[in-house]
Amino acid sequence: MATSPSIAIIGAGFGGLTASIYLARAGARVTVYEQNSYPGGKAGVIHDSGFRFDAGPSLLTMPFVLRDIFTHAGKNIEDYLTLEKLQILCRYFYPDGTKLDAFSDTDRFAKEIDRVSDDTARQVHRYLVYCQKIYERTADLFLFKDFRQLKNLLTLSALKTLLSLHRIDPFRTMHSANASFFTDHKIIQLFDRYATYNGSNPYRVPATLNIIQHVEYNLGGYIVKEGIHRIPAALVEIARELGVSFCFDTKVNKIQYRDNSVTGIATDTSTTDYDYIVSDVDAGYTYTHLLDAAHGKETRRYFKQEPSSSALVYYWGIKGRTEQLETHNIYFSKNYRDEFNDIFTHRKCPDDPTVYVYISSRFNETDAPRGHENWFVMINTPFDSGQDWESETRRMRKIIIEKLSSALRKDIDAKIVFEKILTPLTIERQTGSLHGSLYGISSNSRFAAFLRQRNESKDWRNLYFCGGSAHPGGGIPLVILSGKITAGKIINRYGLR
Ligand SMILES: Cc1cc2nc3c(=O)[nH]c(=O)nc-3n(C[C@H](O)[C@H](O)[C@H](O)COP(=O)(O)OP(=O)(O)OC[C@H]3O[C@@H](n4cnc5c(N)ncnc54)[C@H](O)[C@@H]3O)c2cc1C
């Protein structure tokens, strides 16, 4: 081709920023349109009243995936970010008073489970080997590549995986698999929790997703000392150096198309033609608001899938220090099955929610004024289907405060000096995630991985998708991979360097 292709990327989330860097590095002319004044989408930041909160993600896994972007752009990640491996991944608290530390040293973790439960260290090691094997059999094909592309399917390792599918455990649920390894309900609950990392239900999600436990326990969990929002800020800096143009505070209102081909984008102030369009915005939102939702087979099939769960987050500035807490903490519910029935079947916030408390001022003391802590308190909720979120937010606040006050033996309400709240409605408004779903569609079916939005649209020529709703899925590392896979497809198609 005579000139390099022009590409519009809608959304400066992790997926869009990654795609922009790989595409610009390959010589494309890239413009990123972002409706907010800041990059990062769900990974925003709140600065208020002397407190700083990571607005969304708090834990980084598979850091090598992030490191790859910097290396590809000829940069040193250490010049931008300080990544630190957590020694205690999470402190778990159970309703019966049990406290369990998930050490990142797997020997210590296994001993801890041995100490507090009916299960043994040996069982834990056996389980983590099982999770690792699923990862080894699936990651290359299902995470790092587009498994629907013929050339990726026709490799020896892909064929091996496909010919012995049972070895990646897709025929039973995460919960049944975990219950076959452990007898103590507390340990089963701990490992079932990982279904929530992609907004799903452990009683329905295929056991293949037990790869997440391998990622966290065997590969490690990390914090970003400066705050997670510094990652998108660094990616913008690098993208700009590579020639990417950014239009912040610029909402794309429509993707222009002719017949079955997308041709450009329209904002409030302009209409611009592009050779390719990459949407980093939730696929459901892209179809509903930017295109024609009734258009094609793939689009219609997408809307038949169950959306993933959403979240309520309370950002609390707390007076004093609570010694019992670690950086990451989980207060489990009594009955996990009831909790997920509430979320996915009754579509209401759980009466007894599992509560996550994350305190970044534990590793970065400037995140809270002296003598205070910044608590990010989150519960899983249903996606928005018309619930009264104002009253749900009040109801859940009371339940959470009672739960934490009773467990910590102090009046938490009296300690709150700052408060801000994120609901499924604000998630949708701030990031364009339809219904406030955190990860597009849920993985609550055996075929979910095959039904996720493709990176290259089948319905629309020249339209591509990255981000949490597209292949390979949500969460920072997978979203980065989605941006990389998408960029790779355009680069191959256009014959860029
Ligand atoms: C509360 C919470 C906790 C989480 N915790 C973790 C965690 O601990 N670890 C982890 O790995 N992941 C976590 N995640 C998930 C992770 O944050 C996401 O998977 C990831 O950040 C999504 O990136 P994305 O590229 O899909 O884009 P998004 O972050 O969804 O961004 C999309 C961007 O598109 C923009 N946009 C939307 N519509 C338009 C339009 N019409 N025109 C222009 N711009 C538009 C939005 O403003 C936004 O910036 C969490 C998410 C949330 C919300």
Ligand as a Chemical Component Dictionary entry (heavy atoms), coordinates in Angstrom:
data_LIG
# 
_chem_comp.id                   LIG 
_chem_comp.type                 NON-POLYMER 
_chem_comp.pdbx_formal_charge   0 
_chem_comp.three_letter_code    LIG 
# 
loop_
_chem_comp_atom.comp_id 
_chem_comp_atom.atom_id 
_chem_comp_atom.alt_atom_id 
_chem_comp_atom.type_symbol 
_chem_comp_atom.charge 
_chem_comp_atom.model_Cartn_x 
_chem_comp_atom.model_Cartn_y 
_chem_comp_atom.model_Cartn_z 
_chem_comp_atom.pdbx_ordinal 
LIG C1  C1  C 0 -14.129 -1.950 40.479 1  
LIG C2  C2  C 0 -13.223 -2.720 39.536 2  
LIG C3  C3  C 0 -12.218 -3.534 40.043 3  
LIG C4  C4  C 0 -11.376 -4.248 39.182 4  
LIG N1  N1  N 0 -10.343 -4.975 39.705 5  
LIG C5  C5  C 0 -9.421  -5.527 38.874 6  
LIG C6  C6  C 0 -8.207  -6.054 39.389 7  
LIG O1  O1  O 0 -7.944  -6.015 40.601 8  
LIG N2  N2  N 0 -7.313  -6.590 38.515 9  
LIG C7  C7  C 0 -7.542  -6.602 37.162 10 
LIG O2  O2  O 0 -6.686  -7.091 36.403 11 
LIG N3  N3  N 0 -8.680  -6.078 36.645 12 
LIG C8  C8  C 0 -9.614  -5.529 37.458 13 
LIG N4  N4  N 0 -10.722 -4.927 36.942 14 
LIG C9  C9  C 0 -10.973 -5.020 35.498 15 
LIG C10 C10 C 0 -10.108 -4.062 34.681 16 
LIG O3  O3  O 0 -10.158 -2.791 35.260 17 
LIG C11 C11 C 0 -10.672 -3.999 33.268 18 
LIG O4  O4  O 0 -10.791 -5.310 32.720 19 
LIG C12 C12 C 0 -9.817  -3.149 32.329 20 
LIG O5  O5  O 0 -9.344  -1.980 32.949 21 
LIG C13 C13 C 0 -10.698 -2.812 31.129 22 
LIG O6  O6  O 0 -9.966  -2.161 30.131 23 
LIG P1  P1  P 0 -10.650 -1.879 28.715 24 
LIG O7  O7  O 0 -9.560  -1.701 27.721 25 
LIG O8  O8  O 0 -11.676 -2.915 28.440 26 
LIG O9  O9  O 0 -11.336 -0.492 28.810 27 
LIG P2  P2  P 0 -12.253 0.304  29.837 28 
LIG O10 O10 O 0 -11.505 0.504  31.097 29 
LIG O11 O11 O 0 -13.617 -0.251 29.884 30 
LIG O12 O12 O 0 -12.269 1.684  29.072 31 
LIG C14 C14 C 0 -13.046 1.965  27.941 32 
LIG C15 C15 C 0 -12.800 3.412  27.612 33 
LIG O13 O13 O 0 -13.632 3.781  26.518 34 
LIG C16 C16 C 0 -14.117 5.103  26.753 35 
LIG N5  N5  N 0 -15.349 5.294  25.982 36 
LIG C17 C17 C 0 -16.532 4.644  26.158 37 
LIG N6  N6  N 0 -17.432 5.073  25.243 38 
LIG C18 C18 C 0 -16.799 5.997  24.477 39 
LIG C19 C19 C 0 -17.214 6.800  23.356 40 
LIG N7  N7  N 0 -18.443 6.716  22.849 41 
LIG N8  N8  N 0 -16.323 7.662  22.834 42 
LIG C20 C20 C 0 -15.043 7.759  23.344 43 
LIG N9  N9  N 0 -14.619 7.035  24.408 44 
LIG C21 C21 C 0 -15.479 6.147  24.955 45 
LIG C22 C22 C 0 -14.357 5.130  28.254 46 
LIG O14 O14 O 0 -14.422 6.436  28.751 47 
LIG C23 C23 C 0 -13.159 4.345  28.764 48 
LIG O15 O15 O 0 -12.053 5.184  29.030 49 
LIG C24 C24 C 0 -11.580 -4.180 37.778 50 
LIG C25 C25 C 0 -12.586 -3.363 37.265 51 
LIG C26 C26 C 0 -13.389 -2.619 38.130 52 
LIG C27 C27 C 0 -14.436 -1.693 37.555 53 
# 
loop_
_chem_comp_bond.comp_id 
_chem_comp_bond.atom_id_1 
_chem_comp_bond.atom_id_2 
_chem_comp_bond.value_order 
_chem_comp_bond.pdbx_ordinal 
LIG C1  C2  SING 1  
LIG C2  C3  SING 2  
LIG C2  C26 DOUB 3  
LIG C3  C4  DOUB 4  
LIG C4  N1  SING 5  
LIG C4  C24 SING 6  
LIG N1  C5  DOUB 7  
LIG C5  C6  SING 8  
LIG C5  C8  SING 9  
LIG C6  O1  DOUB 10 
LIG C6  N2  SING 11 
LIG N2  C7  SING 12 
LIG C7  O2  DOUB 13 
LIG C7  N3  SING 14 
LIG N3  C8  DOUB 15 
LIG C8  N4  SING 16 
LIG N4  C9  SING 17 
LIG N4  C24 SING 18 
LIG C9  C10 SING 19 
LIG C10 O3  SING 20 
LIG C10 C11 SING 21 
LIG C11 O4  SING 22 
LIG C11 C12 SING 23 
LIG C12 O5  SING 24 
LIG C12 C13 SING 25 
LIG C13 O6  SING 26 
LIG O6  P1  SING 27 
LIG P1  O7  DOUB 28 
LIG P1  O8  SING 29 
LIG P1  O9  SING 30 
LIG O9  P2  SING 31 
LIG P2  O10 DOUB 32 
LIG P2  O11 SING 33 
LIG P2  O12 SING 34 
LIG O12 C14 SING 35 
LIG C14 C15 SING 36 
LIG C15 O13 SING 37 
LIG C15 C23 SING 38 
LIG O13 C16 SING 39 
LIG C16 N5  SING 40 
LIG C16 C22 SING 41 
LIG N5  C17 SING 42 
LIG N5  C21 SING 43 
LIG C17 N6  DOUB 44 
LIG N6  C18 SING 45 
LIG C18 C19 SING 46 
LIG C18 C21 DOUB 47 
LIG C19 N7  SING 48 
LIG C19 N8  DOUB 49 
LIG N8  C20 SING 50 
LIG C20 N9  DOUB 51 
LIG N9  C21 SING 52 
LIG C22 O14 SING 53 
LIG C22 C23 SING 54 
LIG C23 O15 SING 55 
LIG C24 C25 DOUB 56 
LIG C25 C26 SING 57 
LIG C26 C27 SING 58 
# 
